[in-house]
Amino acid sequence: MFNIVPQPNEMIITGGKARFTLDEDTTITKAAFVDEFRNFVQKQFDIRIHRDSEATENTIRLELTDEPDNDEGYRLVSRDGCVYIYARAENGLFYGLQTLKQLLLQGNGVIPDLYIDDKPRFAYRGFMLDSGRYFQPVKEIKRMIDLMALHKLNRFHWHLTEDQGWRVQIDKYPLLTEKGSRRSHTNFGLKPESGFYTKEDIRDVVDYCHRRFIQVIPEFDVPGHCVAAIACYPELSCFSRELKVATHWGVKHDILCAGKESTYRFVFDVLDELFDLFPDGYMHLGGDEAVKMRWKHCPHCQAMIRKEGLKDEEELQQYFMSRVAAYVKAHGYTPIMWNYDGVDNVDHLDRDIVWQMCGANEKNGIVRHELEAGRKMINASAYPYYLDFPYGWVDLKRAYNFEPGISENILGVEAPLWTEYVPDRKKADYQIFPRLGAIAETAWSAAEDCSYDRFEEGLPEYFDLLNAYHVHYATLKQALPGKLRGTAQALWFSRRVLHWHGLHNLIDDARVEAAHKNDGK
């Protein structure tokens, strides 16, 4: 029996004497996207498959057909010494090849006669990489994209702007990368950290994703998480304060001023350049953790509240996000933001903004209300989808057994990797795998086909697959830590509180408040 991740909807081994055997004479149908599969076979079996659409023996035939009822679905049939993959669209054929990789690896190049019928449960199956806090070279980004494709994930959410670093070249505002991409030190060893992606880099990554049928969703986080931008252009904040790019973890209190028209012009200018780089029709606007202490004392923000007939600073943020979302929609893009929590209503928030659920699932009152009202959402609930969390908080079984969606308005699933505590590839691999395999399976496979016990039994074969990609994954023992080990991991991760500039924020808030009182005299 083969153990495929994610588990196909239906797999039947039909037996028979005929079987497909990979060898030097194997051919595959000519198609632009097959080179990724051919490279895999060459690395694993030292065999270079020929491309030949006319071959009839010992071949892997890819055929477009109307039979599958889903653009990403496929049928894979091994019979008469050949492998046939049928799909309605090329991305379905590509996913069939990802399954074929695992069949070949587990069968050592030999596949018995079998039949697989497969399609995804959710149309949106995502992974988020935080490049704002730690910069990853393009080579590492592409490696992660290959692993996404292997797991049949189709949305790459790229977190590119943060308090700790601005990572995307914006021609109209050159200081964003000249200055905003550098911080003097990090939480680890007081080492400086820097880096950004040129427009050429961005286009290269986007093209690489498209060749693997992955759409790219950039995140330009506003109005909070903007200290790196404010450090470059102080006039973006309420009081034009001179700041440095943030060095440490934690929510910062200096955010974009929502009362100045110049702020909106800046946001729209950045978006104009992002539209040109990211053509896939989604734009993530962040919107989370916007502490509004500055807005309470800002004459510009208070004037905007009065002008727009808003009740308070919470409604001002809804106005801000809706105004930016309207600009995004006017350019043919769908706006996304992290979900609201801890508020009674979002009556002033654009209904077309897709929420990315982070701190709450469907049981949360405002989330449930918005789902029932028709708002579309992506399930990225911190528990269990935040991959930076230690296994002592979210072990492999918990990640697998979480039910991702009970509402038709949930578009799908996304697993974010925040990187403040993930400074390198080895640590990233350990945090991501095997949990991403579990999450990918529950995003792709039908709910009735999911079984944690079966998934765990198939981990040796899954680990062999990860070994083929040189992944430094967590072992089963590490991914299912006992109580003592789990507690130790949780305590280690909780030390981030020590790296939070909470006292600094309090002192800074007092300075701003005192200055405001003095200005009012």
N, C-alpha and C positions, 0 to 999 in steps of 0.2 A: 504494500500500500504506500502511495506517495503522500507526503505531508507538504502541502503547498500553502504559502502565506502570501496574500490572504486566501482563506479557504474558498475554493470554487463552489458555486451553487449546486452543481451536480457533477460527479465524476464516477464513471463506470469503466472498470477494466474488463474488456470483452474477451480477452484470451486469444486463442488461435495461434497457429504456428508462425504466421507472419509477424514481423516486428521491425521497427525502424532502428537502424544502426548508423550512428554518426561515423563517417570515415572521410578519407581524402577525396572521394568522388561525390560527396553530398553537395547538393545545390540548393539555392533558395531563390524565390521570386525576386526579380529586380524591383527595388523600391528604395526611395531616398532614406527611409528610417531604419533599414535593416543593418546598416553598418555598425550600429551600437551592439546589436546581437552578434554579428560576425566577430567583432572585437572580443566579446566575452568568450565565445567558443574558442577563438585562437589562444587566448590567455589560459583558459582552463584545460583545453584538450590538445593544444598545439596543432590545431587543424584550421586551415583557412577555407571557409565555405565559399564556393563559387556562386556568382549571381547569374542565374539563367532562368528566364521565364518560360522557356520551351521544354525544359527537361521533364521527363515523366517517371523516372525511376530514382529511388533514393533521394528524394527531394522534399523540401519544405515549401509547400505551396500556399501562398497568401491570396485569398480571393474575396473581393467585395461582393456582397449579396444583400438582398432585402430581408433575408430570413431573421436575423437577430432583431429584437424589437427595441434596442437601445444602442445609441451611437458608440458607447464605450464597451458594450458587450461583445462577446466572441464565442465561437464554437471551435474547439480543437479536437481533431479526430486523427488517430493513428491507425492506419490500415494499409495492407498490401505493401508494407515496407516504406510508406511515405507518411508525412505529417501534413495535414490540411488544417489551415486556420481560416475560418469564415467570419466576416464582420461586415457591418453596415457602413463603417467609416474606418479611416486609417488608424485612428487611435485605438479602436477595438483590436485591429490586427497587431498593433504594438503591444497591447496588454497580453494578447495571446502569446507573443514571443517572450514576455517576462515569465509567464507560467512555464513555457517550454524550457527556459533556462533551468528552472528548478527540477523539471522532469529529467533533463539530461544529466544534471549534476548528481541526482539521487540514483539514476540508473546507470551511471558511469558510461554515458553515451548511448545506451540502449533503452528503447521505450517499447513496451508491449502494445498490442492493440488496445486502444482505450477511446473513451468519448468524454469530453468536458463541455458543459454548457454553463456559461458564466456571464454575469453582469453586475454592476455595482448597486448597492443599496442607496447611497447618497451621490448626488451629482458633484457636490463640493467635498473634496478630501484634501485637507491642507496640512502644511508644515510651515511654521513661522521661525525665522532665524533673526535674532537680535544682533545686528551689526553695529548698532549705535554705541553700545558700551564696550564691546571688543570688536575690532576690525579683523575680518577674515580675508585672506588673499583670494583672488578670483579662482585660483586653482582649487582651493578648499570649498568654495561655493559650488563649483562644478561637481566635485566629488559628492557633495550632499545632494545635489540634483539627481545624480545617477542613482543614489540610494532611494530617493523619493520615487523615481520612475520604477525601480525594482519593486516597490511596494504598491504600485498603481495609484500613487498620490498625484493629484493634478492641479494643485494651487500652491504656489510658492509665495508666501507672505513675507516681504522683505522689510524689516524694521530698520529704517535708514537714518532717522534723526532722533536725537536724545539730548538730555542734559549733559551727558558725558562725551558727546561727539556728534558732529554732523558729517555724514559719509557720502553725500551725493553732490557732484559738481553742479553749481548753478551759476551760469555766466554773468547774470545781472548782479549777483551778490558774491563776488569772489572771496570776500573775507570768510564766508561760511566754511570754506575748506582750507583757506590759507591759515586761518586762526582757529576756527571752530572744530576742526578735525583733530586737534591736539589737546591732550590734558597732561598736566605736569606729573601726575602719578595716579595709581589705582589702589584698590583695596589690597592688592597683593604685592608685597615687597617694595612699595613706594617707587615703582618703576614707571617711567613715562610711557604713554601709549598714544598712537596716532595712526592715521591712514584714511583714505577716502577713495571712492570709485569715480574715475573719469567717465565722461559720457560714452567714450569708446568702450570702457569696461562694462558699463551698464548694458549697452546694446549687444555686446558679446554674450553676457549672461542671459539676457532675454532671448536671444537667438538660440542659445544652447538649450534653454528650457523648451522653447517651441518645437525644437527637433525631438523632444521627448514628450510632447503633448501636455506640457505644463504651462499654465498661465501664471503671470507674475503680477502680484499685487503690492505696490510700494506703500509704505506707511510714512506719511509726513505728519508727525504728531503735534497737534495744536489743541487748545492754547497752552496746555501744560507741557512739561518735558522739553522746554525750549531754551534752557539756560545757555547751551552752546551757541544758539543763534543770537540771543541777547548779548552774550559776551562780545560778539562781533559788531552788533548794531544795537547799542543800548536804548535808542529811541523806540525800539519795539516794546519795551516794558512800560509800565505805568509811570515811572519816575525817572526814566533814563539812567538807571543805576549802572555804574561800572562794575561788571562782574567778570569772573574767570570761568572758563569751561569747568563744569562740575567734576570733581575728582572721585567722590564716594557715592555709594548706594543711598537711596532714599528719595522721598518725594520732596521736591523743591518748591518754595513758595513764590519765587519770581516767575511769572508767566506772561504771555503776550497780553498787551493792553487791548481790551475789547471795545474801548471807547474812542480810539483814534482811527480815522479813516486811513491813515498811512499804514496801520497794521494790516488792514484788509488788502491794501494794495500790495504789500509784501507777500502775503499769503497767496494772492491771485497770481503774482509774478512767478513765484516758485512753482505753483501748480501748472502754469503755462509750459514751463520747461519740463516738468514731469510728464505731462500729457504727451510730449514729443518723444519721450524715452520709453514709456510704458503703454503700449497700445491695446492692452487686453480688456479695457472697459471697466476696471475697478480702481478706486482710489481710497485708501484707508487714511482716515483723518485723525486717528488717535482718540482724543477727547476725554481721556481718563485722568484721574488724579490731579485735577486742576484746582489747587487750593486758592480760594478767592479772597484771602485777607488783603492783598494789594488792591483788588477791585473795590473793596469797601471804603477805602480811603482815597481812591483815585477820582479826581474831579471829572476826567474824561469819561470814565465808566459810569459814574453816577449821572452824568448828563445824558448818556446814551440810554440808561434805564428810564429816565424821565421822558426822553424823546419818543421812545418806542412803547411807552405805557406798560413797562414791565414791573413785576412785583419786587424782585430782589436779584441778587447776583446769580442765583441758580437759573432764573429765567434768562438772565443776560447770557449765560453760557449756551442755553438752548437757542437763543437768537443768533449768537456767534456761529454755532455749529450749523444751524439751518441756512444762514447766509452763505457760508462756505460751501455747504452741500448744494445749494442752488447753483453756484458757479460750476461745481463739478458736473452736475446734471446737464447744465446748458452746453457742456462740451461732450455730452454723450456717454458719460461715465456714471457708474453706480457708486455712491458714497457708502463707506463702512466706518463704523466707530465702535469702540468698546462700550459695553452696555452701561446704562445708568443704574446706580444702586443707591438706596438710602434717601430717595426722594418720593414724594407722594404722587406726582404726575409729571408728564412730559408733554403737556398740551401745546407748548411752543416749539416743539422739536419736529422737524420735517419727517413726515411719515415714511418717506422713501429711503431714509437712511437705514441700512442694514446694521443690526446690532451684532457685535461679536461678544457672546456671553463669556465673561471671564470669572467674576467673583460669585456667580450665582447660576443655578440651573432653573428648570421650569417651575420649581416650587417657590422661587422668589416672587413676591407679590407683584412688583412692577414688571418683571419679565413675563410672568403669566398673563398679566393684563395686556401687555403689548402683543404677545403672541396671539391672544384671542382677538385682538383688534386688527390683526392682519400684518403686523410688522414681521419682516423676514429676519431670521437670525442664523448665526453660525455658532455651533456649540464648541467653545474652547474653555469650558469651566476649569478653573485652576485645579480643583480636585475632580478628576484625576489627570488632566491633560497637560499641566505645566511640567515640562520635561526637566527643568532645572531643579524641581523639588527632589529631595533625597528619597530613596526607596523606603526609608523608614517612615515617610509620610504617605507616599503613594507607591505601593509595591506592584509587582507585575500583575498579580491576580486582580487587584482593585482596578487597575487601568483597563484590564480586559473586560471585567464584568459590569462596568458602568454602561447604563443604557443611554445612548447619545441623543435620542430624540423621540418624543411621543407626539409631537405636533407636526402637521404638514407644512408649517411655516419655518421649520428648521431646515435650512438648506444643506447642512452637512456638518462636518467635524474638522477641527484644526488643533494640532498639537504645537504649542509655542515652546521655543527654547530661549529663555532670557539668559543673558550671558555674563551678568556681573560676577557670578561665581563659576563661570565656565571660560577660562582664559585660553584654552588651547584645544586642539583636535582630540587628543586622547581623553580629556575630561568630557568633551562633548559626546564622543562615541559612547562612553560609559553611561552618561545620563540618558541618551536617546534610545539605545538598544539594550535589551529587546522590547522596551515599552512601545516604541513606535510600531513594531510589528504587531503587537496586540491591538493598538489603536487603529492601525490601517485595516486590520481584519474586521473589526467591528464597524468601520466606516464602509467597507466594501461588501462584506458577506451579509446575506440575509440573516435576520435575527435568529431564526430557527436553525440556521446552520452553524451558529457560534457555540463553541463549547470550550471553556477554559481547560478542562482536563485533557481534551484532545490536543489543544494548542500546546500545553506543557509537554505532553508525550512526544510531540513533534519537534521540540526544541533542538535536539541533536542535529537534525537535518537543517533546521533554520540557522543554527550556528555555523554549520558547514557553508551555507550560502553566504553568511556574513564574513566568514573567513576568506572566501573568494574575493571579497572586496576590501580585505585587510582592515576590518572594523574591530576596534578595541571595546567590545561589548561587555556588559556586566554578566557574570555567570548566573545561573538559576539561584544559587545560594545567595549571591549578592542582591539579586532582584527580588528575592523573598527573604529578607533578613529576619532573624529571630528578634525577640523583644529587646534583648540587651543591645544587639548590634543596631537595631532600628532606632532605639532611644539615643544611642551615641551619634548616629547620623543626624538625627533631628536636632540634637544639641549643637553639633558642629554647624549645621546650616543656620540655626537661630542666632549664631554669633553676628550675623549681618546687622542685628540691632546695634552692636558696638560700632559698626561702620556708618551708621546713620547720623547725619549731622543735625540731630534733633535739637541739641543745645544751641548750635549755631543758628538754626532757624528761629528759635525763641528769641535770641538776642537780636537777630536781624529784624524780626517782626516788631520788637520793642522800639528799635531805632526808627523804623518807618512810621510807626504810630506816633512816636514823639515828634518826628518831623512834621507830620500831618497836623498835630495839635498846634505846633508853633506857627505853621503857615496860616492856621485859622485865626490866630490872635490879631 
